[in-house]
């Protein structure tokens, strides 16, 4: 059985037309670059783990149009959950148009991709650093997981249920991670995919892997934790869901663009050492 390819975009931080993010970043362009790069990887699904807008900007209908266009052109679902920059209800009926069912919140959704169940949860927290899952959401999740899916489940939410490696972002994750851990333990959840920290990172919630995607818009400098890295390309995660493993690696739209540049890449440097 071939592994499924899931592309994880996060933290697009889209601004109103004509406005640059932090005065220099065209987040719409970066989102389009990420989707273009994702297309060449033949994804089985694209997931977007929150902060579609920047600071509550009224951009969600336009964003839904772009995601739905990608869904049609790539013939794979684009699955979206909100972040703390997205107002309550902003990820509504225009998003997640291939969902099988909806939970307590409009962005609590279930999708099925070739036997893999992908569950999205709205961790809320609009204009707050921390998010929280309500008891009715946890009950809904538990009821879904009572019946395993053929290829298991992926869980999407914006706020990681683990602490940030970046000290400047400590205390900004999910407020009640152990309530989620109690449900995930022993279930068919293969991994939890999150955003919010603006850095590619991996962790565990007890025994469940947690993959945090780099941001499409901008990331944080690990050597200067409060400094924004104004990168020339969009970052995203590539998740490979196999029968016995789930693997993830970070990629950028710049790596894809370099393959199509007119200037050839330099030849590999040969070692001057010889084997004994």
N, C-alpha and C positions, 0 to 999 in steps of 0.2 A: 504494500500500500504506500503510494507516494505521499510524502509530507505535504500538508497544506501550507500555503504561504499567506500570512496575515501581515499587512502593512499597518503599522501604528504611527499615526500622526498625532501631534498634541500641541496645545498652546500656540495656536495660530495668531492670536491677539490681533484680530482684524479691526481696522480703524475705518471711520467714515471716509467716503471717496475724497481723494485729494489730501488726506492727512497721513503723514508718515509716523510710524511708531518711534518714540524717542527721538523724533526729529530727523531720522536718517534711514529707517528701515521700512521698505515697502512690503508689508506683510501679506498683501494680496498676491504680489508677484511670487513671493516665496511659497505660498500655498499652492499656486499653480505649478511652480517648479517641482515641488514635492510630488504632486499628483502625476506630473509628466514622467518623473523618474520612476515612480511606483508602477506605472503602466508597463514599463519594460521588464518588470519582474513577474509579470503574469499573476497578479494576486488573486487569491480565492475570496478575500474580503479586505476591505480597508476599514480600520477603526480610528476614531478621532476622540481622544480622551480629554476633552474639555478646554476651557478658555478659548472658545471660538472667537469671541469678541474681546476687545480690550476695554476695560472699565465700563462695561455695560453698553457699549456703542450699539446703535440701532442698525446692525448689519446682517441680522440672522436670516432674513428672507433671501438676500443675495447669496449668502454662504450656502444656504440650502440648495439654491439653484446650481451652484458650482458642484456641490457634492452629488446632487442627483444627475447632473450631466456626466460626471465621472462614472457613476453607477451604471448608466446606460451604455456608455462607450466601452467600459471594461467588463460589462456583464458580470459584475460582482456587487454584493451589498456594500454600501458605505454606512457604517454604524456609528452613531454619535452620542456622546453623553456631555452634559454641561460641566462647566467649572465655576470657580468663584467669581469670574468676571462676566458670567452669563446670567442675566436676570431670571427669576423664577418663571418657568413656562416658556422661555425663549426657544428651547429645543422642543418644539411641538410637532404638530401633524405634518409640517413640511419636511421634516427629517425622518429618517428611519422608515422609509416607505415600503421596505420589504419585511417589516417585522411580522412575526407570527402572533405575538400578543403583547399587551401593555400592562404594566404593573401599577402600583399606587400613584406614581408620578408619570406624566406624559413621556419622560425620557427613560423610564424603567422599561426596558424592552427585551424581547427574546427573538433571536434570529437562529436559523439553522443553516449551516454551510457544509454540505457533503458529510453529514453525520456529526459535525462539530457544533455544539450549542454555544452561542455567544450571548451572554447576559449583560445588559447595560444597567447600571444603577446611578441615579442622580444623588451625589453626595452633598448637594446644596452648598451652603456657605456663601451665598452671594454677598460680595463686599467684605467678607471675613476671611481670615487666613486659614482657619480650620474648617473641615467639613464633618458631617455626621450622617449616619444612616438611621432612619426612624425604625421603630419596632415593627411597624406594618411592612416596611420594605424587607427587613430581615425575615419576617414570617413568610412573605411572598417568595423570597429567595429559597428558604428552606423547603417550601412546598414544591418548587421547581426541581430542586436537587434530589427530592425523594425518589425520582425516576431517573436513573443514569441515561446519558446520551451515548450513542454508539461510539463516538470518538471523544467523549468527555466534554467538558465545558471550559470556556474562558470567561473570566469576569472582568468587566470594564468599570472603572470609576476614576474620577479625577484626582481625589486626594489619596495619596498612598497610605496604606495601613501600617507603615513602618516609618521610622525616623529618617530624616534627611542626613546624608553624609556631610553635606555642607552645613556648618554650624550656624551660618547666617539664616538658614531656613528651618532651623529646629523649631518644633512645636507647631508646624504648619500642615501636618498631615491629617489623617482621619482621627476624630476625637474618640471613637469607640472601637478600636481595632480588635480587641479580644472578643467582642460580641460577634464580629464577622469571623474571627478565627474559629470560634466554637462551631459555626455552621460549616465552614470550609473543611474542617478536619474530618477525614473519612468520607468526604463527598467525591464527586468526579471532577472537581475543579482542577484543571491542569496548571493554570497560572492565573495571576491577577495582573492586569495591565493598567497602568496609571500614568499621569503626567504631573503637572504642578511644580516640580522642583527645577525644571529647566536644566537638567543634566541627565545624560544616559547613566543608568545605575541599575543594579540588581540587588535583591535582598530576599528574605523569606519571612512569611507570616506563619510562625511555627514551621510546619513542613511544606507549606504552599509557596512556590516561587512567585516573586513579585518583580515585574519588569517595568522600569520607569523610562519613558522615552525622552530623548532630547527634544527640545522645542523646535518647531518649524520656524518660529520668529527670531528668537535669540536665546543664547545659553549663558550660564554664569561661569566666570573664570575660576577654576579650582585653586589657583594660586592667589587670587584676591577675591574672596567669596562674595563680596557685594558688588563686584564690577561686572558689567554686562559685556559679553564678547560679541562684538558686531561682526558676525561671520558673513562671508559672501554667498552663503548657500543655506538651504533649508535642511535641517536634520530630521531624521525619523528612525524608527526601529523596524527591522525585518524579523518576524517571528515565524519559525518553522515548527509546525505541530506534526510530529510523527507518531507512529503507533506506540513507541516506548519512551519518547523524549520530547521536550519542548526546548528549542534553542532560540536565542535572540542575538542579534548584532545590530549596531548602529551604522547608518549610512547617511550620505548627504546627496542632495541634488547636484552639488558640484562635482562629485565623483562621476555621476552619469554624464554631466555636460562635458567633462574633460575628454570623454571617449569620442565626442562629436566635434571637438575643436579642430581647427585646421592645422595647428602646430602639433607635430607628433611628440609623444612622450619620450623621454630619454631612455636609451637602452639600459638594461640592468648592469650594474657594476660587477665585474668578475673579481673574485677573490684572488689575491696574489699568493695565497697559501696553497700548498699541494698536500695531498694526503700521504700518510706514511704507509 
